[in-house]
Amino acid sequence: MIVLDTHVWVWWLDDPSQVPRNTRKLIAESAQKNSIWISSISAWEIVRLSEKGRLKFTIDAQDWILKSEALPFFRFVPVDNVIAMRSVRLTPPFHKDPADRIIVATAIVLGATLVTADRRIRQYPHAKTFWK
């Protein structure tokens, strides 16, 4: 079971060349098992970045997310109370970005590997990550 960080979700669907080969393989294997999880905070983050012009799609960001939701191998995880509280109480050190904190907490609560290119997250010793 894996959790995709927001940028990995976007890259894997829109520009897989940005994802290393071994990571693409892991994602493809997880897709076959219908075991790819995405935090709902990533949808918030995508729309936010799109509204700021920092992320561009050929269609509206909301429509892009809805099309992603229709894919059978993605499972979206709402930010429930357990994840919200865990995100606040991550073992230090961890930076203050709330979306990153929620995504990391989601992976920890699910007992999943977080797939991320984010070096700050990969250096966090209390979450299992993958990027190679």
Residue, then its C-alpha position, 0 to 999 in steps of 0.5 A: m500500500i502506498v500514499l502518493d504525495t500531491h506532486v507524484w499524483v500529478w506527475w504520474l498521470d500527466d508527465p510520468s517522465q518526472v517519476p523515476r523508473n523504479t518509482r513508476k514500477l512501484i506505482a504501477e504494481s500498486a495500481q494493479k492491486n488497487s492499493i494507491w491512496i491519496s489524501s483529500i488534502s492533495a485535491w485542496e492543494i491542486v486546486r489552490l496551486s491551480e488558482k495561483g497559476r503555479l499548476k496548469f492543466t489542459i482542463d479545469a483542475q476540479d475536472w482533472i481531480l474528478k477524472s482521477e477519482a474515476l480511476p479504479f486504482f486510486r482510493f481517496v482518504p478524507v482528513d478525519n480526526v485521527i489524521a488531523m490530530r496526528s498531523v499536529r503531533l508528528t514527532p519532531p523534527f518536521h516542518k510546518d506546511p499543513a498539507d505535508r503534515i496531513i499527507v505524512a500523517t495519512a501515510i503513518v496512520l495507514g501504515a503505508t509508504l509515502v511516495t514523494a520527491d520532497r527531500r524534507i519529507r524523505q529526511y523525516p525518520h518517522a515515516k517510510t518513504f520511497w523515491k528512486 
